[in-house]
Amino acid sequence: MNKFKKTVSMLLALALAASITACSQTDGGNNGVVNNTASDQSSTTPEQSFAEAETRPVDEDAPTGTITWLMYEDLLSSKSDLVALFESRYGGSIEQIVTGSGNQYFETLGTYIATGDSPDIVRYEWRSFPHAMSYNMYTPLDSYIDLDSDLWKGVKDIAEQFVYNGKHYYVPYQLTTNYALNYNNRVLEENGIDDPMKMVQAGTWDWNAFEEICKQWKNIDPVNHISYNGVGGMIMVLTTGVKVIDIKDNQIINNLKNENISRCMQWIENMRKNGLLGATDDQMQAGASNGYVDPGSAFIDGNLLFLGMNPSWAYGAAKEALDKAGLENEMKFVPYPKDPLSDKYYHGINTFGYLIPSGAPNVKGALDWIELNRVEETDETNVANAKTEAIDDSVVYYPICANSGCGDTSENADSKGRHIFTDEEDKSGMSTCPVCGEARREKYKVVWSEEQYDLWMELKSMDGRFEMLFDNCYGFSDDVSNLFYGGDEPILDGPVFHDMSYTSLVESKYDVVEGYLNQYRDILAKNAAGEVVTSAAE
């Protein structure tokens, strides 16, 4: 990629990039980027369409070549093993451009696309759908990926939830847990409270059971105990089987007034009034968190029962903190409770995957990268090895002798003369240095129970008990998202953590939400009519 061209492109397309980043209106939130008008853009932006008229054919026998990806983190390091596989298995190579996250990420992407300097691959973000898709920033994948194939059929149902204007721009290679209820079961045992995990297995884990446990916990110590902290209302609403904002059949549907969502939020509101969600004013004055809590410290003082957070990292972080503090624990997590009036057990999820920007020069290489990720994700050996490693409770040692005066002079020594243990020595379980006799230093490792690991895998699988849903309410501009979980009166989080009335919030903000959504509806209608939209609708 020509570096001089890249610099000039950044200057030429600045106005257009800003319009891509956010769709704002004066009576909405105040954290978005104000749109430029079409006349403002025309004098500074190259006349180049984001979208190609037709999807270009790809020669499957062509070399993979070099792909350029745009990221806000160093994935060449974090996914080094996969990058090595890409090089050895496909003969491909990767050039990486690192940019900032959030608005800067979409501004940079928009600039490259608008000026004909597109990267080949980008990571999916919540605002990729429908926000960035509205502006034709990605290449349709329908001609390239067969969702009915053995490789992709496991994510087909989820991919259908990301269809825009009848096309699949995004096919995730991995389904991930979004949020779950993390807890230390030892404190439940000590207080004679039933384990929610057993209720999940028995099919009795619902709103009523959750509320009852929260009451029991709060009643034990009304001053200090907090029944729930973490994320807000969106994930709870999904247990009704209804998305706050749904996108299907070329419609953007606002369900804020849906009776099931209203019923859920009013239940949440009452829980908050009864002191069962978040910290009270007195607890906050004493230093307690209300809402987000670092899982590394959440359970240390023993006052918090449930932490609503992604267990992929929260479970391990909490367990490690408790273990290193010498505190008794049996960390677990369960899905959010089932709506007792729902026909199915609905569960909110997240996804991980890549998209190909519009105008990407190496579509073949990008598709090879996407395929590689899916192949490795579904490989039976990889799946089995991941579980074996997660539940393996054998001791893990640091690879180098802990004795600074070890005195090893062999080829298995580092520059300071410390013995480096060989693979054979590790496999044999050698616990002392063969040179100096120093006991090996143990490395901390989070060990999962098999029951917990199996539930985690089920929460990421289309084949389990759970009906997976992905809500689109965070997929628009920052102004829209802030109406739900940010700002002074968030519609979904206010009743959970701030003693706010859901009915009042909807009455005051529904038309504002509709105003933003109408802009996206207008864009969708134009795209459906064949008019390529590349800047904010007026």
Secondary structure in CASP SS format (residue, H / E / C, confidence):
PFRMAT SS
TARGET T0000
AUTHOR 0000-0000-0000
METHOD secondary structure of the structure
MODEL  1
M C 1.00
N C 1.00
K H 1.00
F H 1.00
K H 1.00
K H 1.00
T H 1.00
V H 1.00
S H 1.00
M H 1.00
L H 1.00
L H 1.00
A C 1.00
L H 1.00
A H 1.00
L H 1.00
A H 1.00
A H 1.00
S H 1.00
I H 1.00
T H 1.00
A C 1.00
C C 1.00
S C 1.00
Q C 1.00
T C 1.00
D C 1.00
G C 1.00
G C 1.00
N C 1.00
N C 1.00
G C 1.00
V C 1.00
V C 1.00
N C 1.00
N C 1.00
T C 1.00
A H 1.00
S H 1.00
D H 1.00
Q H 1.00
S H 1.00
S C 1.00
T C 1.00
T C 1.00
P C 1.00
E C 1.00
Q C 1.00
S C 1.00
F C 1.00
A C 1.00
E C 1.00
A C 1.00
E C 1.00
T C 1.00
R C 1.00
P C 1.00
V C 1.00
D C 1.00
E C 1.00
D C 1.00
A C 1.00
P C 1.00
T C 1.00
G C 1.00
T E 1.00
I E 1.00
T E 1.00
W E 1.00
L E 1.00
M E 1.00
Y C 1.00
E C 1.00
D C 1.00
L H 1.00
L H 1.00
S H 1.00
S H 1.00
K C 1.00
S H 1.00
D H 1.00
L H 1.00
V H 1.00
A H 1.00
L H 1.00
F H 1.00
E H 1.00
S H 1.00
R H 1.00
Y H 1.00
G C 1.00
G C 1.00
S E 1.00
I E 1.00
E E 1.00
Q E 1.00
I E 1.00
V E 1.00
T C 1.00
G C 1.00
S C 1.00
G C 1.00
N H 1.00
Q H 1.00
Y H 1.00
F H 1.00
E H 1.00
T H 1.00
L H 1.00
G H 1.00
T H 1.00
Y H 1.00
I H 1.00
A H 1.00
T C 1.00
G C 1.00
D C 1.00
S C 1.00
P C 1.00
D C 1.00
I E 1.00
V E 1.00
R E 1.00
Y C 1.00
E C 1.00
W H 1.00
R H 1.00
S H 1.00
F C 1.00
P C 1.00
H H 1.00
A H 1.00
M H 1.00
S H 1.00
Y C 1.00
N C 1.00
M C 1.00
Y E 1.00
T C 1.00
P C 1.00
L C 1.00
D C 1.00
S C 1.00
Y C 1.00
I C 1.00
D C 1.00
L C 1.00
D C 1.00
S C 1.00
D C 1.00
L C 1.00
W C 1.00
K H 1.00
G H 1.00
V H 1.00
K H 1.00
D H 1.00
I H 1.00
A H 1.00
E H 1.00
Q H 1.00
F H 1.00
V E 1.00
Y E 1.00
N C 1.00
G C 1.00
K E 1.00
H E 1.00
Y C 1.00
Y C 1.00
V C 1.00
P C 1.00
Y C 1.00
Q E 1.00
L E 1.00
T E 1.00
T E 1.00
N C 1.00
Y C 1.00
A E 1.00
L E 1.00
N E 1.00
Y E 1.00
N E 1.00
N H 1.00
R H 1.00
V H 1.00
L H 1.00
E H 1.00
E H 1.00
N C 1.00
G C 1.00
I C 1.00
D C 1.00
D C 1.00
P H 1.00
M H 1.00
K H 1.00
M H 1.00
V H 1.00
Q H 1.00
A H 1.00
G C 1.00
T C 1.00
W C 1.00
D E 1.00
W H 1.00
N H 1.00
A H 1.00
F H 1.00
E H 1.00
E H 1.00
I H 1.00
C H 1.00
K H 1.00
Q H 1.00
W H 1.00
K H 1.00
N H 1.00
I H 1.00
D C 1.00
P C 1.00
V C 1.00
N C 1.00
H C 1.00
I E 1.00
S E 1.00
Y E 1.00
N E 1.00
G E 1.00
V C 1.00
G C 1.00
G H 1.00
M H 1.00
I H 1.00
M H 1.00
V H 1.00
L H 1.00
T H 1.00
T H 1.00
G C 1.00
V C 1.00
K C 1.00
V C 1.00
I E 1.00
D E 1.00
I E 1.00
K E 1.00
D C 1.00
N C 1.00
Q E 1.00
I E 1.00
I E 1.00
N E 1.00
N C 1.00
L C 1.00
K C 1.00
N C 1.00
E H 1.00
N H 1.00
I H 1.00
S H 1.00
R H 1.00
C H 1.00
M H 1.00
Q H 1.00
W H 1.00
I H 1.00
E H 1.00
N H 1.00
M H 1.00
R H 1.00
K H 1.00
N C 1.00
G C 1.00
L C 1.00
L C 1.00
G C 1.00
A C 1.00
T C 1.00
D H 1.00
D H 1.00
Q H 1.00
M H 1.00
Q H 1.00
A C 1.00
G C 1.00
A C 1.00
S C 1.00
N C 1.00
G C 1.00
Y C 1.00
V C 1.00
D C 1.00
P C 1.00
G C 1.00
S C 1.00
A C 1.00
F C 1.00
I C 1.00
D C 1.00
G C 1.00
N C 1.00
L E 1.00
L E 1.00
F E 1.00
L E 1.00
G E 1.00
M E 1.00
N C 1.00
P H 1.00
S H 1.00
W H 1.00
A H 1.00
Y H 1.00
G H 1.00
A H 1.00
A H 1.00
K H 1.00
E H 1.00
A H 1.00
L H 1.00
D H 1.00
K H 1.00
A C 1.00
G C 1.00
L C 1.00
E C 1.00
N C 1.00
E C 1.00
M E 1.00
K E 1.00
F E 1.00
V E 1.00
P C 1.00
Y C 1.00
P C 1.00
K E 1.00
D C 1.00
P C 1.00
L C 1.00
S C 1.00
D C 1.00
K C 1.00
Y E 1.00
Y E 1.00
H E 1.00
G E 1.00
I E 1.00
N E 1.00
T E 1.00
F E 1.00
G C 1.00
Y E 1.00
L E 1.00
I C 1.00
P E 1.00
S C 1.00
G C 1.00
A C 1.00
P C 1.00
N C 1.00
V H 1.00
K H 1.00
G H 1.00
A H 1.00
L H 1.00
D H 1.00
W H 1.00
I H 1.00
E H 1.00
L H 1.00
N H 1.00
R H 1.00
V H 1.00
E H 1.00
E H 1.00
T H 1.00
D C 1.00
E H 1.00
T H 1.00
N H 1.00
V H 1.00
A H 1.00
N H 1.00
A H 1.00
K H 1.00
T H 1.00
E H 1.00
A H 1.00
I H 1.00
D C 1.00
D C 1.00
S C 1.00
V C 1.00
V E 1.00
Y E 1.00
Y C 1.00
P C 1.00
I E 1.00
C C 1.00
A C 1.00
N C 1.00
S C 1.00
G C 1.00
C C 1.00
G C 1.00
D C 1.00
T C 1.00
S C 1.00
E C 1.00
N C 1.00
A E 1.00
D C 1.00
S C 1.00
K C 1.00
G C 1.00
R C 1.00
H E 1.00
I E 1.00
F C 1.00
T C 1.00
D H 1.00
E H 1.00
E H 1.00
D H 1.00
K H 1.00
S C 1.00
G C 1.00
M C 1.00
S C 1.00
T E 1.00
C C 1.00
P C 1.00
V C 1.00
C C 1.00
G C 1.00
E C 1.00
A E 1.00
R C 1.00
R C 1.00
E E 1.00
K E 1.00
Y C 1.00
K C 1.00
V C 1.00
V C 1.00
W C 1.00
S C 1.00
E H 1.00
E H 1.00
Q H 1.00
Y H 1.00
D H 1.00
L H 1.00
W H 1.00
M H 1.00
E H 1.00
L C 1.00
K C 1.00
S C 1.00
M C 1.00
D C 1.00
G C 1.00
R C 1.00
F E 1.00
E E 1.00
M E 1.00
L E 1.00
F C 1.00
D C 1.00
N C 1.00
C C 1.00
Y C 1.00
G C 1.00
F C 1.00
S C 1.00
D H 1.00
D H 1.00
V H 1.00
S H 1.00
N H 1.00
L H 1.00
F H 1.00
Y H 1.00
G C 1.00
G C 1.00
D C 1.00
E C 1.00
P C 1.00
I C 1.00
L C 1.00
D C 1.00
G H 1.00
P H 1.00
V H 1.00
F H 1.00
H C 1.00
D C 1.00
M C 1.00
S C 1.00
Y H 1.00
T H 1.00
S H 1.00
L H 1.00
V H 1.00
E H 1.00
S H 1.00
K H 1.00
Y H 1.00
D H 1.00
V H 1.00
V H 1.00
E H 1.00
G H 1.00
Y H 1.00
L H 1.00
N H 1.00
Q H 1.00
Y H 1.00
R H 1.00
D H 1.00
I H 1.00
L H 1.00
A H 1.00
K H 1.00
N H 1.00
A H 1.00
A C 1.00
G C 1.00
E C 1.00
V C 1.00
V C 1.00
T C 1.00
S C 1.00
A C 1.00
A C 1.00
E C 1.00
END
